[in-house]
Amino acid sequence: MSSAPAAESPARSLRWEIDVPILTHPLMIAGFLKAFALAGLLMWALVSFVFVMQGEYRLVGQMALLTGVVLTGVVIIGALGTLVVYRNRIHMRFTLDEEAATSETLDARVRRVNRLAIWLGLLAGKPGAVGAGLIGQSTATTRVAWSSVAFMRAYPRWSVIALGNNWRTTMLVFCPPRQYAAALAHVAAARRAHPARARRNPVPGLLARTALIVLACVPLFNLPVKIDLFTPFFVLCFALAALWLIPVLAWAVFGGLAWIAGEAWMASVAPFRSIFTRQMTPRYEVFSGDDYAMFALALAGAAFLVWLSVGLIAGRVPTALAGDLNEMDEG
């Protein structure tokens, strides 16, 4: 772990630059494994949900095995890419002042990779890559106000200080060994001067909204007309991503719902040969009461998704990651 000393004011701030190892630091490895495990579980749950909506229950177990294989491949490719592109190091700057702790990614390679991910995702129509690039850009500089720090954990063995709010770790402060004691003392003094504000744990609310998103999408998978099932899956994924990551992803929900509405309308007015009269008639003329009830449920679900997306974009509904970033910055 190499470091370069930087100027610091006598008693008010500490600042240093350091090369942070990615694949060989225990805390970084633990964080990546947790992230990949959570991503794999989420991928399995979402795809299994689609299978259940189609009545393909036997594929749920097979999907678990496939998810494990895919996740293992992603981990291996990601590790190789990290070694080749970043050479297992990211150059960062940390600043501890009277109001907050700030981490900045100074490595130009990270900025180039984020921009490349966004452009390639746009050109290839891969929203996941675009989202990853946007998240990478939004977290390149992170500021954690002392009044938002609910807990601190010290790791003297690795010269790292973990700062967190009331539900997760928000920053790992990597210190040069010779700077660690001063940094630890600064954090302790700053927390005494700026005690954490009482805040409600957002996880129960996020989980409740997650359940409502899933329920709202169920009728979209069971419309009385044939539509491409990828579209409601697209809406489900982006609604969850907007809730848990960044609200700008909610714009994709509007597009997905509009596409579903167009598909459903075209299928409803398409000519249909009645089995009774043998004449061609619009399909909606043979809809039953149950069919109209399902359309009503789908409309109610879509209305909830629109309301939620507008709230996320406007900032009225809290987002997990983006909400944390705002709370950390404002204290």
N, C-alpha and C positions, 0 to 999 in steps of 0.2 A: 504494500500500500504506500504509494508515494504522495508527497504533499509539497506544496509551495507556500511559504509564509506570505502573508499579506498584511498591509497596514491595519492597525486597529486603534481606536481611540482609547485613552487611558483607562476609564472605568465604565464607560457607557456601552461599548459594543465590542464584540469579538468577530473576527472575520478570517476565513481561511479557504483555500482551495485544496482539493484532494481528489485523487483518482480512486473511484470506488469499484472494487472487484464485483463482477456480476455473478459468475458461476462458481466461485470458490469461497464466497462469504456465507457462513451458515445462516445468517438472518435473511439474506437475499434469496438463498435456496429455499428456505422455509416459506417465504412469501410467495415465490413462484409456484411451489408445489401446491400451496393452498389455492392460489388463483386458478391453476390448471385443473385441480380437482373440482372446484366449484363450477368452472366453465364446462367440464365434462358432465357433471351431474345435471346442469341446466340444459345442455344439449340433449342428453338422454331423456330428460323429462319432457321437453318440448316436442321432440320427434315422437316419443311414445304417446303423447297426448293426441297427436294427429292420427296415429295408428288406432288408438282407442275410439276416436270419432268415426273411423271407418269400420270399426268392428273387427280389426285385425289384432286381437289380443295376444295371439301366439307370437307376434313379432316383437313384443315388448322385451321379452327375455333376450332374444337375439340382438336387439338393439343395444342392450347393455354390453354384450361382448364386442360388438362393432365399435361402440363408443370408446371402450378401453383400448382397442387397437389403434383407432384414429388419434386418441389423445397421446398414446405413447409415441406415435409417429410425429405428432406436432411438437412434443417435448424434445425429441431427438433433433428434428430439423431446426427448432428454435435455438437449441444449444449450439449446433454447428454454425448457424447464422450469426449468433452472438460472438463466437470465436473469430469468425472470418471478418465480420463487419466492424465490430467494436474491440476486438482483441481482448475481450474479457475486462475492459475498463471503460468507465464513463467519468469524464472530468466534471466535477461539480464545485460549486461555491456555497458555503454556508455562512450565514450572518446571524448573530444573536445580538439584538439591541434591547432597548428598554421596553419596547412594545410587543415584539414578536420574534419568532425564529423564521428565517427565510432560506429556502434551498433553491438553487438555480442550476439548471443543466447547461453547462458551457460548451459541451462537446458538439461541434458543428455536424458531426455524423448523425447524431440523434435528430437534429432539425431536418437534415436532408432526408432521412428515412421516413419521418412523419409526413413531410410534403410529398414524397414519392408514393407513400401508401394512399394518401388522399387522391392524387391524380390517377394512379393506376386503378384505384377502386372506382372512380368516376368513369374512366374509359372502359373498364371491363364490366361495369354494372355490378360491382361487388360492394354492397352497403356496409358489410362488416369491416372491410379494409378502410373505407372512408371514416367509419366511426372510430376505429383504432387510431388513425392518424389525427383525428380531431381531439380525441382524449389525450393523446401524447402531447399535442401542442398546448392544450389547456393546462396541463400539469407540469410543463417545462419549468415554470417558476411557481413555487408554492410558498405561501406565507401563512404561518400559524400564530395568531395572536395569543399571548399568554393567558388571557381571560377565557380562551376556548379550550385550554388544556385541562382535561379532567384527571389525567393520570400521567405519570412519568415512570419509565423503567430504565435502569442503568445497566449496561453490559460492559463492565470494566475490562473483561477479557478481550473484547474486540474494540474497545474505545468507541462505543455507540450509545446514544441516548435516544430512547423511543418516546415520542409524545403522542398522546391520543385523546380523543373526546370520549363521550360516554358510551360509545359502542365499538370503536375500532381505532387502530393505530393510524395516525394521520401523517406522521413524518418520522423518518429515521435520520438522526443527526450523526453523520460519520465524522469522527474527529481524528486528527493526528494524535498519536499517543502522548506527545508532550503538551498538547492543547486540551486533553480530555479533562483533567482536574479543574482547570479554569472554566471550561464550558459547563461542567456539571454544577459548579458553584454558581455560575451566572444563571443557569436555568432555575435552580432552587431559589435564588434571591428574586428572580423575576416572577416566579409563581407566587411567592409570598407577597410581593408588591401588587400583583394583579391576580387575585384569587379567581378560580373558575366560576363562571356564572352557572346557576342552576338551570339545567335544560332537560326537557323531556326526551327520553330515548325514542328516536324516530322509527326503530325497527318494527314495533307492532303495527303502526300506521302503514308503513311500506308493505308489510306482509298482507294486511287487509286489502290494500289497493291492488296488490298482485292477484289475490284471489278474485277480486271483482273484475279485473281485466280478463282473467281466464274465463270466468262465467259469462262475461259479455261477448267473448269470441265463440263460445260453444254454438249458439244458433247460426253463426256464419258458416260453420262447417256442416250444418244440417239443413241448408236451404232446400225447398222442394224442387228447385231447378238445378241443373248441372252447371257448376262453375269450376274453374281451376282451383284446386285446394291449396296451391301454393300461395294464393293471394291472402286468404284469411290467416295462414301461417305467417306470412310477411307482416300483416297487421299486428298479430300477437307478439312477434319478436320485437318489432320496433316500439310498440307500446310499453313492453317491459323494459327495453333498453332506455327509453326516454325517462321512465320512472326511476331506474336504478343508476343510470349513467348521466347523460346530459340531455336537457330538454329539447335541444334543437332537433333531435331525432324524431320528435313527435310530428314534425311536418310530414314525414313519410306515412304516418297513420292516415292523414287526410287523403293522400294519393291512393293508398290501398283501399280505403272505404269507397272512394269514388269509383275505382275500378270494379269492385264487387257490385256496386249499385248498377253500373253499366252492363256488366255481364248478366246480372239477374234480370234486368229489364229486357235485354235482347232475348234471353232464353224464354222469358214469360210471353213475349209477343210473337215468338217464332211459330210458324205453322205446325199444327199437330193433327194427325189423323185420328179422329175419334173411333174407338172400337165399337161404338154403338151405331153411329150414323154413317161411318166410313167416309165422312167428309172432312176436309181440312178446316181447322179452326185454330185460333190462337190458344196457346197452352193455358193461359190464365183462366179461360172459360171453363176448364175442367178442374180447377183447383178446389179442394175440399176445405171445410172449416178448419181442419188441423193444419193444412198448408198455410192458410191465412194467419193462423195463430203463430206459426213458426216465423212467418215474415214479420209479424208484430214484435216478437221477441228479438229478432235480428235487428229491427229498427230501434228498439229500446237499447240494445247492446251497443249499436253504432252511435246512438245519441250520447250514451255514457262515455264512450271512447273519445268522441269529439269534445265533450265537456272537459274530460280529463286532460286531453292534449292541449286545449286552449289554456287551461289552468297551469299546466307545466310550462308552456311557452311564456305565459304572462308572469310566472313566478308566484302565483297564488297557491299552487300545489307544490310542496317541497319534493325535490329530487335527491336521491341518496348522495351520489358523488358531487354533483354541482352544489347541492345544499350544504354539504360539508365544506366545500371550497369557500363558499360565501361566508359561512359561519366562522371558519378558521381565519379568514382575512379580516372580518369585521370585529371578531372577538365578542 
